[in-house]
């Protein structure tokens, strides 16, 4: 993309209404614009990041054997009355009346609708296990929408639903989700710690939240510092292996890590003092096992091998897709702006032309642009007539992980500069080597897809 043709509405001033850094940076870098309280438009650069996050989620869900689908945002109140949640959900649920005076709702979650689809089509234990998911907008009329996309009213969520014949199978689905979520967050450059949590209005016995540590997080968390040493890395996971998923799950959940809702002072104090940590965290996902709560209420049964009818065991699993954009920025920024992890960056590399209109500089930038694009990369070329300082400030603010700087002085020696946004380290190399280096940096991600 050429910046002169792009829509990147950068704000010079820090918006007064934004209280936390990610919200400020999202507004300043032209990622979002508030439409009304807790409701945002996603401008082109923000939308690119959102799509990158979605792509990672889809890839990891499909790898775990789950099927993508899509359900409507507006639903009839009838199913919610059947489950008992129409009244129970309270003021957070946006209730709408259509022209025929029928009660409708804007979906805050979709357990009811998916259970209705399930009971209409699945009648035999032979069709189990089954896990489907969607990435769809949700609405919760939060009392205090705040911190930008972190606590929105309209927000984008991955919501998955699993159906199993037995509790044992359902627990495998739970563990499989826990493991696949760890990989999903790691690919976004985040460490999200699974913590035992409270189930709230979703219900259920077993639930873990995934928290990214950040000072601005809304939850208070208590954990054993040893947990932050754990990573999945490039461990090969066989998602159909009950034993392997359980072992990884146990490894990541055996150390103490809880939110304030489930915190147990006595257990916490049993951790060696030097490893006890109290911090704040952003909840970027939550998984639930709730047994037959919804299948009993909505009569979702299958025929078992002995011919009897059994209510299915269910779980649901959520990732806060739009919230993740804010969470990633909270965890990756400095005083100049955002520092995108490579997995979610809106553009792979920025090209800064220090002297627009200089023949050699223009020609080198054009060639770089062509060659990077030829490698399947997505560069952002600042071809505007701004001063060098302003161009650097823009690149630093929008946070592309790599920048190639081209100027007449360097070109006299046959070199351009390649700079890492994160470390600030800058190397001089030929433009061909710069292209090869950037292509190499992104190669492993290309292969994962
Ligand atoms: C799981 C999927 C559920 O709704 N039902 C379907 C279950 N879980 S949850 O924990 O309530 O939400 C899942 C994730 O969505 C994000 N989230 C939000 N993001 C932005 N603004 C909000 N108001 C908001 N509410 C929830 C969180 O990341 C949460 O973990």
Boltz pocket constraint, residues with backbone or C-beta under 6 A from the ligand:
constraints:
  - pocket:
      binder: B
      contacts: [[A, 108], [A, 109], [A, 110], [A, 111], [A, 140], [A, 142], [A, 149], [A, 150], [A, 151], [A, 152], [A, 153], [A, 154], [A, 155], [A, 156], [A, 157], [A, 158], [A, 159], [A, 160], [A, 202], [A, 283], [A, 284], [A, 285], [A, 286], [A, 287], [A, 316], [A, 317], [A, 318], [A, 319], [A, 320], [A, 321], [A, 322], [A, 323]]
      max_distance: 6.0
